[in-house]
């Protein structure tokens, strides 16, 4: 672990290292925060300066050494049908307008080569990932339109089932992927869009890995062997991910990182259920936070625990299959030492102390996800067709 005396020197070395290759984060929910807090106006969010109430802004992204970011165009499961489709296109439009508002700092990226070009020019490569398969309203046409607008991954579910894919946090429905779900996976890979298995049930993970002909990703998940959360990835699936050539991008969410935090959240949900609320409605659940915390103080997750998950994914799947997917601006709490996007160097300094080589850290930071993107692009260029 980085000691107090060695922190400044270690961080200086780590920042210098991160200037040599792009750090690409797999998941940031800033666009939804802009929608909720600033009425879909990225300029009103004040991202050019230190933005109060957000984990993310341009100065802190620079301080954190971020070279590429998958911006989540998230749609909550409470929106369904046409409303979900409208919302996802509004979120895509928001990200495009955010990039246009800061052209000297942000650059749209739809291919791996675009990420390299943005990094070489000193800009942050801005990629889009759609979170929640319900946003396509069971339409391959909507999926294709999202791809045409630059969306480069789709998280198959969010917290609820979508009819053709089961979620990790809902009751089993179709037992993983339905026949149409397999068509969705095939069409995504035909397009070169990454199949994202964060949020999905283990049965869905396995069905997708069986159906996949190109690498898949987990954009923001941790290791279930360390924290028994349904949002985390079991070791046997990590083994299959290695065979697939995909990548698990480790999240910073305390409820995925720390078993104490997971148990605390379970208690909060039970407390909400006792009040007659839906324990799966996180907006209602977190509305009880002040009262619950007076009775049961929230435990803290730590940067070191995040590093433990990164180490574990490396052990279970190999160094070629691990990445970073923070979930900044998508979680009500963060680990000690990882409070905003400026803090990536502290995490990489911790891993350097654990004897990760620069080559391994380059793979973790962005090399692995860029390789997955290139593999997906190659598969799409080969002209493989969907079953329809």
C-alpha positions as CSV (number, residue, x, y, z in Angstrom):
1,X,0.0,0.0,0.0
2,X,1.2,3.5,-0.8
3,X,2.4,5.1,2.5
4,X,1.7,8.6,3.6
5,X,5.4,9.6,3.1
6,X,5.5,8.1,-0.3
7,X,2.2,9.3,-1.7
8,X,3.3,12.5,-3.3
9,X,6.3,11.0,-5.1
10,X,4.3,7.9,-6.1
11,X,1.4,10.0,-7.5
12,X,3.9,12.1,-9.5
13,X,5.4,9.0,-11.1
14,X,1.9,7.5,-11.7
15,X,0.6,10.7,-13.4
16,X,3.7,10.7,-15.6
17,X,3.0,7.1,-16.5
18,X,-0.6,7.8,-17.4
19,X,0.5,10.5,-19.7
20,X,2.1,7.8,-21.9
21,X,-1.1,5.9,-22.7
22,X,-4.8,6.5,-22.5
23,X,-6.8,5.7,-19.4
24,X,-10.3,4.7,-20.6
25,X,-13.1,4.4,-18.1
26,X,-16.0,2.1,-19.1
27,X,-18.9,3.9,-17.4
28,X,-19.7,7.4,-16.2
29,X,-23.3,8.6,-15.5
30,X,-22.6,12.3,-15.9
31,X,-25.2,12.7,-18.7
32,X,-28.0,11.5,-16.5
33,X,-26.9,13.9,-13.7
34,X,-27.0,16.7,-16.3
35,X,-30.5,15.7,-17.3
36,X,-31.7,15.6,-13.7
37,X,-29.9,18.7,-12.3
38,X,-29.4,20.9,-15.3
39,X,-32.5,20.2,-17.5
40,X,-30.4,18.5,-20.2
41,X,-28.1,21.5,-20.6
42,X,-24.4,20.5,-20.5
43,X,-23.2,24.1,-20.5
44,X,-25.4,24.9,-17.4
45,X,-23.5,22.1,-15.6
46,X,-20.4,24.3,-15.6
47,X,-18.0,21.5,-16.6
48,X,-15.2,23.9,-17.5
49,X,-14.7,24.5,-13.8
50,X,-15.0,22.6,-10.6
51,X,-18.7,21.5,-10.8
52,X,-20.3,21.3,-7.4
53,X,-22.5,18.3,-6.7
54,X,-20.8,16.2,-9.4
55,X,-18.0,13.6,-9.4
56,X,-17.0,14.7,-12.9
57,X,-15.8,17.9,-14.7
58,X,-13.1,18.8,-17.2
59,X,-10.4,20.0,-14.8
60,X,-10.7,16.9,-12.6
61,X,-10.7,14.6,-15.6
62,X,-7.4,16.2,-16.7
63,X,-6.1,15.8,-13.1
64,X,-7.1,12.2,-13.1
65,X,-5.3,11.4,-16.4
66,X,-8.4,10.3,-18.2
67,X,-7.8,9.8,-21.9
68,X,-11.1,8.2,-22.9
69,X,-14.6,7.9,-21.3
70,X,-17.6,5.9,-22.1
71,X,-20.4,8.2,-21.3
72,X,-23.5,6.3,-20.2
73,X,-26.7,7.2,-22.1
74,X,-28.7,5.6,-19.3
75,X,-32.5,5.2,-19.2
76,X,-34.1,4.0,-15.9
77,X,-36.3,1.0,-16.0
78,X,-39.3,3.2,-14.8
79,X,-39.4,4.4,-18.4
80,X,-40.7,1.9,-20.9
81,X,-41.8,1.5,-24.5
82,X,-41.7,4.7,-26.6
83,X,-40.8,6.8,-23.5
84,X,-37.6,4.8,-23.1
85,X,-36.7,5.2,-26.7
86,X,-37.3,9.0,-26.6
87,X,-35.2,9.2,-23.4
88,X,-32.2,7.3,-24.8
89,X,-32.1,9.5,-28.0
90,X,-32.3,12.6,-25.8
91,X,-29.4,11.3,-23.8
92,X,-27.4,10.6,-27.0
93,X,-28.2,14.1,-28.1
94,X,-27.0,15.5,-24.7
95,X,-23.7,13.8,-25.0
96,X,-23.2,15.0,-28.6
97,X,-24.0,18.6,-27.4
98,X,-21.6,18.2,-24.5
99,X,-18.8,17.2,-26.8
100,X,-19.7,20.1,-29.1
101,X,-19.6,22.6,-26.2
102,X,-16.0,21.7,-25.3
103,X,-14.4,20.9,-28.7
104,X,-10.9,21.6,-27.4
105,X,-11.3,19.1,-24.5
106,X,-13.6,16.4,-25.8
107,X,-13.7,14.5,-29.1
108,X,-16.3,12.0,-30.3
109,X,-14.8,8.5,-30.7
110,X,-16.6,5.6,-32.5
111,X,-13.6,3.5,-33.3
112,X,-10.5,2.5,-31.4
113,X,-8.4,4.5,-33.8
114,X,-10.4,7.6,-32.8
115,X,-9.4,7.0,-29.2
116,X,-5.8,7.0,-30.2
117,X,-6.2,10.1,-32.3
118,X,-7.9,12.0,-29.5
119,X,-5.2,11.0,-27.0
120,X,-2.5,12.1,-29.4
121,X,-4.2,15.5,-29.7
122,X,-4.6,16.0,-25.9
123,X,-8.4,15.5,-26.0
124,X,-10.6,13.1,-24.0
125,X,-12.0,10.5,-26.4
126,X,-15.8,10.5,-25.8
127,X,-17.5,7.2,-26.4
128,X,-21.2,6.4,-25.8
129,X,-22.7,3.3,-24.1
130,X,-26.4,2.7,-23.7
131,X,-27.4,1.3,-20.3
132,X,-30.6,-0.8,-20.2
133,X,-31.8,-3.0,-23.1
134,X,-35.4,-1.8,-22.5
135,X,-34.4,1.4,-24.3
136,X,-34.5,-0.3,-27.7
137,X,-38.2,-1.3,-27.1
138,X,-37.4,-4.8,-28.6
139,X,-36.6,-3.2,-31.9
140,X,-33.4,-4.0,-33.9
141,X,-34.1,-0.9,-35.9
142,X,-33.7,1.3,-32.8
143,X,-30.6,-0.7,-32.0
144,X,-29.2,0.1,-35.4
145,X,-30.1,3.8,-35.1
146,X,-28.2,4.0,-31.8
147,X,-25.2,2.5,-33.4
148,X,-25.4,5.0,-36.3
149,X,-25.4,7.8,-33.7
150,X,-22.2,6.5,-32.2
151,X,-23.4,4.2,-29.4
152,X,-20.7,1.5,-29.0
153,X,-22.1,-0.7,-26.3
154,X,-25.5,-1.7,-25.0
155,X,-25.9,-3.0,-21.4
156,X,-28.5,-5.8,-22.0
157,X,-30.5,-5.0,-18.9
158,X,-30.6,-2.5,-16.0
159,X,-32.2,-3.5,-12.7
160,X,-35.3,-5.1,-14.3
161,X,-35.8,-7.8,-16.9
162,X,-36.4,-6.6,-20.4
163,X,-38.5,-9.6,-21.7
164,X,-35.7,-11.0,-23.8
165,X,-32.9,-10.9,-21.1
166,X,-33.0,-11.5,-17.4
167,X,-31.5,-8.9,-14.9
168,X,-29.3,-9.8,-11.9
169,X,-31.7,-7.9,-9.6
170,X,-35.1,-9.2,-10.8
171,X,-36.9,-12.5,-10.6
172,X,-36.0,-15.0,-13.4
173,X,-38.2,-14.6,-16.4
174,X,-36.9,-16.1,-19.7
175,X,-34.1,-18.0,-18.0
176,X,-31.2,-15.9,-19.4
177,X,-31.5,-14.8,-23.1
178,X,-34.6,-15.6,-25.1
179,X,-34.4,-16.4,-28.8
180,X,-34.9,-12.7,-29.6
181,X,-32.2,-11.9,-27.0
182,X,-29.8,-14.0,-29.0
183,X,-30.8,-12.1,-32.1
184,X,-30.0,-8.9,-30.3
185,X,-26.5,-10.2,-29.4
186,X,-25.9,-11.3,-32.9
187,X,-27.0,-8.0,-34.4
188,X,-24.9,-6.0,-32.0
189,X,-21.8,-8.0,-33.0
190,X,-22.6,-7.7,-36.7
191,X,-22.6,-4.0,-36.2
192,X,-19.5,-3.9,-34.1
193,X,-21.3,-2.8,-30.9
194,X,-20.0,-4.3,-27.7
195,X,-22.3,-6.6,-25.7
196,X,-22.3,-5.3,-22.1
197,X,-23.1,-7.9,-19.4
198,X,-23.0,-5.7,-16.3
199,X,-26.4,-5.8,-14.6
200,X,-27.5,-9.1,-16.1
201,X,-28.3,-12.4,-14.4
202,X,-25.6,-15.1,-14.4
203,X,-27.9,-17.1,-16.7
204,X,-27.8,-14.2,-19.1
205,X,-24.0,-13.9,-18.8
206,X,-23.6,-17.5,-19.7
207,X,-26.1,-17.4,-22.6
208,X,-24.5,-14.3,-24.0
209,X,-21.0,-15.8,-23.8
210,X,-22.3,-19.0,-25.5
211,X,-23.9,-16.9,-28.3
212,X,-21.0,-14.4,-28.7
213,X,-18.7,-14.7,-31.7
214,X,-16.6,-11.6,-30.6
215,X,-15.5,-10.3,-27.2
216,X,-18.0,-9.0,-24.7
217,X,-17.6,-6.7,-21.8
218,X,-18.7,-5.9,-18.3
219,X,-18.6,-2.1,-18.3
220,X,-18.9,-1.7,-14.5
221,X,-18.8,-4.8,-12.3
222,X,-16.7,-6.4,-9.6
223,X,-15.8,-9.9,-8.5
224,X,-18.4,-11.9,-6.7
225,X,-15.8,-14.1,-5.0
226,X,-14.9,-11.0,-2.9
227,X,-18.3,-9.4,-2.6
228,X,-21.4,-11.5,-2.8
229,X,-23.6,-9.0,-4.7
230,X,-25.8,-10.1,-7.6
231,X,-24.2,-7.3,-9.6
232,X,-20.8,-9.0,-9.5
233,X,-19.2,-11.6,-11.7
234,X,-18.6,-15.2,-10.5
235,X,-15.3,-16.8,-11.1
236,X,-16.6,-19.4,-13.5
237,X,-18.0,-16.6,-15.7
238,X,-14.6,-14.8,-15.5
239,X,-13.0,-17.9,-16.7
240,X,-15.4,-18.0,-19.7
241,X,-14.7,-14.3,-20.3
242,X,-11.0,-15.1,-20.6
243,X,-11.8,-17.7,-23.3
244,X,-14.0,-15.2,-25.0
245,X,-11.3,-12.5,-25.0
246,X,-13.5,-9.9,-23.3
247,X,-12.9,-7.5,-20.4
248,X,-14.4,-6.9,-16.9
249,X,-14.1,-3.2,-16.1
250,X,-14.0,-3.0,-12.3
251,X,-16.5,-0.5,-10.7
252,X,-15.9,1.7,-7.7
253,X,-19.5,1.3,-6.2
254,X,-19.1,0.5,-2.5
255,X,-22.0,-2.0,-2.6
256,X,-20.1,-4.0,-5.2
257,X,-16.7,-3.5,-3.6
258,X,-17.2,-4.2,0.1
259,X,-19.2,-7.0,1.7
260,X,-20.0,-4.8,4.7
261,X,-21.4,-2.2,2.4
262,X,-23.5,-4.8,0.5
263,X,-24.9,-6.2,3.8
264,X,-25.7,-2.6,4.9
265,X,-27.6,-2.0,1.7
266,X,-29.5,-5.2,2.2
267,X,-30.5,-4.0,5.6
268,X,-31.6,-0.6,4.1
269,X,-33.8,-2.5,1.6
270,X,-35.4,-4.5,4.4
271,X,-36.0,-1.3,6.3
272,X,-37.7,0.2,3.2
273,X,-39.8,-2.9,2.8
274,X,-40.9,-2.6,6.4
275,X,-42.1,0.9,5.6
276,X,-44.2,-0.4,2.7
277,X,-41.9,0.7,0.0
278,X,-40.6,-1.4,-3.0
279,X,-37.1,-2.4,-2.0
280,X,-36.1,-2.6,-5.6
281,X,-37.0,1.0,-6.2
282,X,-33.7,2.6,-5.3
283,X,-35.0,6.1,-5.5
284,X,-37.4,5.3,-2.7
285,X,-34.8,3.2,-0.8
286,X,-32.2,5.9,-0.8
287,X,-34.8,8.4,0.2
288,X,-34.6,6.7,3.6
289,X,-30.9,7.1,3.9
290,X,-30.8,9.9,6.5
291,X,-33.1,8.0,8.9
292,X,-31.3,4.6,8.3
293,X,-27.9,6.1,8.8
294,X,-28.9,7.5,12.2
295,X,-29.6,3.9,13.3
296,X,-27.0,2.1,11.2
297,X,-24.0,4.2,10.2
298,X,-22.8,3.4,6.6
299,X,-19.6,1.4,6.5
300,X,-16.8,2.6,4.2
301,X,-15.3,0.9,1.2
302,X,-11.7,1.7,0.4
303,X,-9.4,2.2,-2.6
304,X,-7.5,-0.8,-1.4
305,X,-10.6,-3.0,-1.7
306,X,-11.1,-1.8,-5.3
307,X,-7.5,-2.8,-6.0
308,X,-8.3,-6.2,-4.5
309,X,-11.1,-6.7,-7.0
310,X,-8.8,-5.7,-9.9
311,X,-6.2,-8.2,-8.6
312,X,-8.9,-10.9,-8.3
313,X,-10.2,-10.4,-11.9
314,X,-6.6,-10.6,-13.1
315,X,-6.1,-13.8,-11.2
316,X,-9.4,-15.4,-12.4
317,X,-9.3,-14.2,-16.0
318,X,-5.8,-12.9,-16.8
319,X,-4.3,-9.4,-17.1
320,X,-5.7,-9.1,-20.6
321,X,-9.3,-9.2,-19.3
322,X,-9.4,-6.5,-16.7
323,X,-10.3,-2.8,-17.0
324,X,-11.7,0.2,-15.1
325,X,-15.4,1.1,-15.1
326,X,-15.9,3.5,-12.2
327,X,-19.6,4.4,-12.3
328,X,-18.8,8.0,-11.2
329,X,-22.0,10.1,-11.0
330,X,-24.0,6.9,-10.9
331,X,-23.6,6.0,-7.2
332,X,-24.6,7.8,-4.0
333,X,-21.3,6.8,-2.3
334,X,-17.7,6.1,-3.3
335,X,-14.7,4.4,-1.6
336,X,-12.4,6.3,0.5
337,X,-9.7,7.7,-1.7
338,X,-11.8,7.5,-4.9
339,X,-14.2,10.4,-4.4
340,X,-14.1,11.8,-7.9
341,X,-12.5,11.5,-11.3
342,X,-9.2,13.1,-10.2
343,X,-8.3,10.0,-8.2
344,X,-7.4,7.4,-10.8
345,X,-3.7,8.1,-10.2
346,X,-4.1,7.1,-6.5
347,X,-5.5,3.7,-7.6
348,X,-2.8,3.1,-10.2
349,X,-0.2,4.1,-7.6
350,X,-1.6,1.4,-5.3
351,X,-1.3,-1.2,-8.0
352,X,2.3,-0.1,-8.8
353,X,3.0,-0.8,-5.1
354,X,1.5,-4.3,-5.6
355,X,4.1,-4.8,-8.3
356,X,2.0,-4.3,-11.4
357,X,4.4,-3.6,-14.3
358,X,3.9,-0.6,-16.5
359,X,2.9,-3.0,-19.3
360,X,0.2,-4.5,-17.1
361,X,-1.1,-1.1,-16.0
362,X,-1.2,0.0,-19.7
363,X,-3.4,-3.1,-20.4
364,X,-5.7,-2.3,-17.4
365,X,-5.9,1.4,-18.2
366,X,-7.0,1.1,-21.8
367,X,-5.1,-1.4,-23.7
368,X,-7.6,-4.2,-23.1
369,X,-10.7,-2.3,-24.0
370,X,-9.1,-0.9,-27.1
371,X,-8.1,-4.5,-28.1
372,X,-11.8,-5.6,-27.5
373,X,-13.0,-2.7,-29.6
374,X,-10.7,-3.6,-32.4
375,X,-11.7,-7.2,-32.3
376,X,-15.4,-6.1,-32.5
377,X,-14.6,-3.9,-35.4
378,X,-12.8,-6.6,-37.2
379,X,-15.6,-9.0,-36.7
380,X,-18.1,-6.5,-38.1
381,X,-15.9,-5.7,-41.1
382,X,-15.7,-9.5,-41.9
383,X,-19.4,-9.2,-42.9
384,X,-21.0,-11.6,-40.5
385,X,-24.8,-11.3,-40.8
386,X,-27.5,-11.5,-38.2
387,X,-29.9,-14.5,-38.3
388,X,-32.7,-12.4,-39.7
